[in-house]
């Protein structure tokens, strides 16, 4: 992960934790989620899984904890032998699916599952999940701008375009990237979006 992407991820977490603080979420859970994200950004996958498991145990009603646990489990699949790896990826997507089913109104579950789906190898057949989830996040932002922090949207547009491109829809990828670039020209992801546009 480039330093720009790490910065963007950290910023998204700060924005998410700073903006989305329903009364039902325990402060300890927010701390565990933030620590888990830091562990993921530092490529300490086992630590991240353990922290997110603790967050889910501490507060089963926290959509971010459950979604990030699933994402960390998927990433663990790339760190273990292939036979175990497929099991971790399946476990992670099962957790992500549960997060979306339990918390259908929480933008974070769509952003995390969609971004995770956009980044796994094609053999897992998650491209359309990525397109659907990230499109849902865009729709949620369009319908209620305050419901989704601006800080997460550049990542959404970048990964939605990548998923559309992978699905063989370059015109849709171009439209998504151009919209993201227009709306968030100063975002760290803008350079990656520009590279992708030049490569179409």
FIZA-574435 format. One record per atom (N, C-alpha, C): x, y, z. Coordinates in pm, whole numbers, plus 50000, padded with zeros to 5 digits. Example, Ala and Ser with C-alpha at 12.3 -4.5 7.8 and 13.67 -1.06 7.14 Angstrom:
2
513194943150780 512304955050780 513204967050780 512854977550708 513674989450714 512905000350787 
% end
This chain:
200
500854988250000 500005000050000 500905012450000 500615021949913 501435033949905 501165042750025 502095052150049 501915061150163 500665069650145 500325073150019 499105080949995 497865072950033 497865060149998 496705051950031 496605049850181 497745048150247 497725046750393 497165059450458 497625070950407 497135083550459 495635084850436 495185081150317 493755081850286 492965072550376 493495060550398 492805051050484 492725056250627 493835061850675 493835067350811 492865079050821 492845087650720 491925098950719 490485094150719 490205083950639 488845078650633 488405073450770 489325066650839 488995061450972 488725072851068 489585083051065 489395094451155 488065101051127 487765103150999 486485109250963 485325100451007 485465087550980 484395078251017 484155078451167 485235077451244 485075076951389 484645090451444 485045101251378 484675114451425 483255118351392 482735113151282 481395117051237 480345107151283 480655094351273 479655084051299 479825078851440 479105084751535 479195080751675 477805079151734 477075068851692 475775067051754 475925063951902 474895067551979 474945065752123 475125051252164 474715041952077 474765027852115 476155021752104 477135029052050 478475023652032 479335027052153 479945016852209 480805018652326 482125025152284 482655034552364 483945040652331 485065030352317 485035019852400 486055009452390 486025002952252 484835000852198 484704994552066 485305003551959 485035016651968 485615026051872 487135025551877 487695024951998 489145023952012 489675011151949 488995000051973 489434987251916 489364987351764 488314993351708 488204994351563 489335002851507 489615014151572 490705022851526 492045015551535 492265008351644 493515000751659 493604989651554 492474983251526 492454972851423 492794978451286 492244990251254 492564996651126 494045000251118 494605005051229 496035008151232 496864995551209 496444984551269 497154971851250 497064967451103 495894968951041 495764965550899 496684974250814 496684987250842 497524996450764 499004993350780 499374987850897 500774984150922 501064969750877 500074963350814 500214949850762 500404939350872 499834942150990 499844932551101 498454925951105 498254916651013 496924911150989 496414903251110 497254894951170 496804887051286 496374896151401 497144906851425 496764916351529 495424922851496 495234926351369 493984932651327 492804923351350 492934910751310 491854901151330 491504900251478 492524899151563 492284897951708 491594910451763 492014922251720 491404934651768 489954935751723 489684932351597 488304933251549 487414922751616 487964910851644 487194900851718 486824906151856 487774912651922 487484918652054 486424929452042 486494937551935 485514948251915 484114942551895 484014931751817 482704925451793 482174919451922 483054913352001 482634907652130 482174918652225 482884929852225 482544940952315 481224947552277 480924947952146 479694954552101 479234948151971 478344938651983 477854931251866 476994939851774 476644951951817 475804960751735 476624971151658 477924969351651 478784978851581 479054973851439 478454980151337 478644975351200 480094976451152 480804986751196 482194988351151 483074977051203 482874973151328 483684962351385 483494949451307 482244946051277 481954933651206 482484934251062 482264945450996 482724946750857 484244946050848 484934953250936 486394953050931 486954939550972 486264932451060 486684918751093 486674910250966 485584911150889 485504903550765 486614907150668 486894919950654 487954924250563 489314918950608 489574919450738 490854914250790 490964899250768 489854892050784 489874877550760 490194874550613 489614882350522 489924880550380 491404883050355 491934893750412 493354896750392 494254885950451 493824879750560 494604868850617 494724857350517 493714855750433 493754845250331 494954846250239 495484858150221 496654859950137 497964857550209 497914854650338 499114852950420 499384838650462 498494829750428 498614815850471 498694806950347 499054794050363 499094785150247 497754785150173 497814782350043 496644783649955 495424776050006 495624764150057 494474756150105 493774763350219 494544768650313 493964776250423 493434789650375 494124795550278 493764808850231 492354809750179 491944799950100 490574800050047 489554799650160 489864792150265 488964791550381 488854804950452 489984811950464 489954825150528 489174835050444 489344834450312 488604843650224 487114840950237 486724828150237 485304824750252 484774829550387 485544826950492 485124831350626 484954846550629 485904853550569 485834868150567 484614873350493 484324867450377 483144872050304 481844867850373 481864856650443 480684853050523 480444863650631 481524868250694 481414878750797 480944891750734 481494895350619 481064907450549 479594906650508 479184895050459 477774893150421 476864894850543 477294889450657 476524891050780 476404905750818 477504913150802 477474927450835 476454934850748 476424931750619 475464938350529 474034934250564 473834921550595 472484916950631 471994923250761 472874924150859 472464929350990 472354944550995 473144951350912 473214965950918 473014972150779 471854970050717 471664974550579 471644989750561 471524997250670 471495011850659 472835018350692 473845010350721 475165015750759 476075015950636 476495027850595 477335029050476 478615020950487 479155019950609 480465013650626 480474999150580 479364991950594 479364977850554 479494976550403 478904985850328 479004985450182 480394989850136 480935000050201 482255004950163 483304994050188 483244987850306 484274977950340 484114965350256 482884960050243 482724947950162 483034950850016 482584962349966 482824965649826 484294967449795 485014974549881 486434976749860 487204963649871 486834955349967 487484942349983 487224933649860 485974933549813 485614925549696 486354930249571 486574943249560 487274948649443 488734944549440 489284940649553 490724938049561 491104923349566 490134914349576 490494900149576 490674895349432 491474884849412 491654879649275 490324875449212 490274876249081 489054873349005 488514859349032 489384849849066 488924836049088 487884835049198 487804845049286 486784844849393 485444850349346 485394855749225 484144860449164 483384870449252 484074880649293 483464890849379 483334904449309 483624904849179 483594917649108 482214924049113 481164916249088 479814922049088 479374926149228 479884919249331 479614923549469 480224937349490 481454939149441 482114952149454 481314963049384 480884960349262 480114970349186 478824973849260 478114963649306 476834966049374 477034973849504 477984969549587 478174976049717 478674990349703 479654992449617 480215005849604 479215015149536 478405009849445 477315017849386 476285021449493 476035012349586 475115015249696 475665026549782 476965026349809 477575037149888 477425050549816 477635050649684 477455063049607 476005067649615 475065058349601 473645061949609 473275067449746 473835061349851 473575066249987 474095080550002 475275083149947 475865096549954 475025106449874 474575102349756 473765111249672 472425114449740 471825104449805 470515106349868 470595114649996 471625112150075 471795119150203 473275122250223 473735133450169 475175136550172 475815135650310 475085139550414 475665139250548 475785125050604 475135115350541 475145101550592 476445094250563 477205098950465 478465092450427 479555103050426 480615101350506 481675111450511 482375113150376 482685125450342 483415128150218 484735120650212 485365118650327 486675112450331 486735098250277 485615091050277 485635077350226 485305076650077 484735087250022 484235086449885 485315085049777 486475091449787 487475089149683 487885074449671 487995067549784 488315053249782 487185045549714 485955049649742 484795043149679 484865044849527 485075057049480 485125059349335 486285052049269 487445052049332 488595044949276 488275030149259 487775023849366 487535009449362 486325005649278 485315014249274 484175011549187 484615011749041 485455021149005 485985021348869 486805009048837 487645004748933 488444992548912 487554980448892 486474979548970 485554968248957 484834968648822 484404980448780 483744981648649 484714977748537 485964982048550 486974978548449 487184963448446 487314957348563 487514942848571 486324935348512 485134941048527 483914934748474 483774936648323 484734943648261 484684945648117 483794957248074 483634967048164 482784978548134 483614991448143 484494993648045 485375005348052 484635018748048 483515019547978 482785032247973 482245035748112 481725025748183 481235028148319 482385031648412 483525024848395 484705027948477 485115042448455 485175046648329 485555060448298 484585070448363 483295067848353 482295076948410 482465078148561 482695066848627 482875066748773 484125074648811 485235071848743 486485078748777 486405093648748 485765097348638 485645111548608 484795118748713 483735112148759 482905118148864 483705119548993 484425109049031 485235109649152 486305120349145 486945121549030 487985131649011 487395145749017 486205147448960 485545160448960 485115164449102 484565154849177 484055157849311 485165159249415 486265151749398 487325151449500 488695153349435 488925164849371 490165166749295 491425166949381 491295170249509 492475171149596 492725158449677 491885148349659 492045135949736 493315128649696 493935121549790 495135113749756 494875103649644 493655098749633 493315088949529 493205095149390 493165108449382 493005115049252 494115111349154 495335109849203 496455106049115 496255091949061 495815082749147 495565068949101 494415068749001 493385076649026 492265077448932 492745082848797 493575093048801 494105098748676 494925088348599 495745080548669 496525069948603 495595059748538 494545055948610 493595046248554 492895051848431 492525064448436 491875070648320 492795070748199 494065073948222 495025074048110 495225060048053 495055049848138 495275036048094 494095029748022 492945036448020 491775030647953 491925031247801 
% end
